[in-house]
Amino acid sequence: MGANNGKQSGSEGKGSSSISSDLSSSTDQTSTKAPKNAATSEDSDLSMRTLSTPSPALILQPRSSPGVLNGSSTSSSTFGTETIAMVHTPPTSLTHPQRSLRQPRDQQGAPIDILPDHAFLQIFTHLPTNQLCRCARVCRRWYNLAWDPHLWRTIRLTGDVLHVDRALRVLTRRLCQDTPNVCLTLETVVVSGCRRLTDRGLYTVAQCCPELRRLEVASCYNVSNEAVFEVVSRCPNLEHLDVSGCSKVTCISLTRDVSFKLSPLHGQQISIRYLDMTDCFALEDEGLHTIAAHCTQLTHLYLRRCVRLTDEGLRFLVIYCPSVRELSVSDCRFISDFGLREIAKLEGRLRYLSIAHCGRITDVGVRYIAKYCNRLRYLNARGCEGLTDHGVEHLAKNCLKLKSLDIGKCPLVSDAGLEQLALNSFNLKRLSLKSCESITGRGLQVVAANCFDLQLLNVQDCDVPLEALRFVKRHCKCCVIEHTNPAFF
């Protein structure tokens, strides 16, 4: 991550004219309403052709954006819910600096102008990209500072109506101005919930940003395998990839050829360590096999609601990716105790495991985890109805470093299991017992009397008496209790 965690997009330029940009979302409350006679055009490229020396400014505004037709700028509008790029020439202070000399003395400067450049840069690092782009339109000095390369290590684009392919094209061209065709500063691209992002936008990123380290395209469901292949092939330093909600993504490898998917190109491996494929519904065991064979350095893998995965896919994962520390297979209904036996082969490296709502998991699978993954810190077993007090007892006696446990909606877990947990898991900080029908006040009192560091306790929809809740409050003074008892406050 670069110094600018909130930066988003910029603009491209040609010739010697100054370049400025302004990004604002379609829900921006500061955007002004257009007069009835505002001039519009159907495409920003048409606006660009109206300028002899184009100076693009990427503006994300609703349909009501005004167009200025005084010879200095033109703009395109949005039709329906579409947001497109708009082009402006530099502000007057950029193109005609001599005009400022004619202003009255009391209007020539402002107190902020006395700040040194490094102070401005420090301020700009905290601005979101749309505000940073607006700063670039104030004056020549601000323009030069706003386009400092250190401020453009991150691009963040959000919005359901954003024409994100065009935005990425304009941004990367502008950032490649000093190093033709290559942007060496951009390390992070975050595009969240942009349904209009397509493979074309990711092709642009792949071709222009070889130093990319982090890519997030969550809920961009028009992205497909082809674009992902292009990114991982051209960005060898990519370590963090989030394609959650991209239902068309079924595989990640260095080649499109199915016959070579399991043999990395020239022995080259993908350097991805963090991979989130939550809600990639089409992912199957074969795809996970290919991913594991290419991404052998994985440490964080999230496969929530990948409903087609089975125990066989987890076997491939453990074979190729022995360094996995965090794994989530929540809501993967075909995962069973055999899958947990494979996961247990990760042994002491595993720190985080989520098996929530995996209905085929019982005490047998949990015993494998408890026996071999004794350094486990977090376990989410909510909705695993086959889990009983015996499984909780094995966890308590073997995973002594357990800090967070969720066994909500496990109807077979009772006070006996809580007693074993309280007598062994002294490091426990978060415990969820939501909708555990067999839990009573006795079990809660034992937990409160032994787990002094408890910070969060969820007993919603549990039939526990008021006295037990008060007992927990007295003994765990820093504990936040989530409950549904209206008499306790």
Sequence and secondary structure as in RCSB ss.txt:
>XXXX:A:sequence
MGANNGKQSGSEGKGSSSISSDLSSSTDQTSTKAPKNAATSEDSDLSMRTLSTPSPALILQPRSSPGVLNGSSTS
SSTFGTETIAMVHTPPTSLTHPQRSLRQPRDQQGAPIDILPDHAFLQIFTHLPTNQLCRCARVCRRWYNLAWDPH
LWRTIRLTGDVLHVDRALRVLTRRLCQDTPNVCLTLETVVVSGCRRLTDRGLYTVAQCCPELRRLEVASCYNVSN
EAVFEVVSRCPNLEHLDVSGCSKVTCISLTRDVSFKLSPLHGQQISIRYLDMTDCFALEDEGLHTIAAHCTQLTH
LYLRRCVRLTDEGLRFLVIYCPSVRELSVSDCRFISDFGLREIAKLEGRLRYLSIAHCGRITDVGVRYIAKYCNR
LRYLNARGCEGLTDHGVEHLAKNCLKLKSLDIGKCPLVSDAGLEQLALNSFNLKRLSLKSCESITGRGLQVVAAN
CFDLQLLNVQDCDVPLEALRFVKRHCKCCVIEHTNPAFF
>XXXX:A:secstr
  S TT        TTS        TT TT     TT    S HHHHHTT SS  EE     TT     SSSB  
    TT B  EEB   HHHH GGGGGGS GGGS  GGGGS HHHHHHHHTTS HHHHHHHTTT HHHHHHHT GG
G SEEEEE TTB HHHHHHHHHHHHTSSSTT  SS  EEEEES TT  HHHHHHHHHH TT  EEE TT TT  H
HHHHHHHHH TT  EEE TT TT     S S GGGTTS GGG      EEE TT TT  HHHHHHHHHH TT  E
EE TT TT  HHHHHHHHHH TT  EEE TT TT BHHHHHHHGGGGGG  EEE TT TB BHHHHHHHHHH TT
  EEE TT TB  HHHHHHHHHH TT  EEE TT TT  HHHHHHHHHH TT  EEE TT TT  HHHHHHHHHH
 TT  EEE TT    HHHHHHHHHH TT EEE   TT  
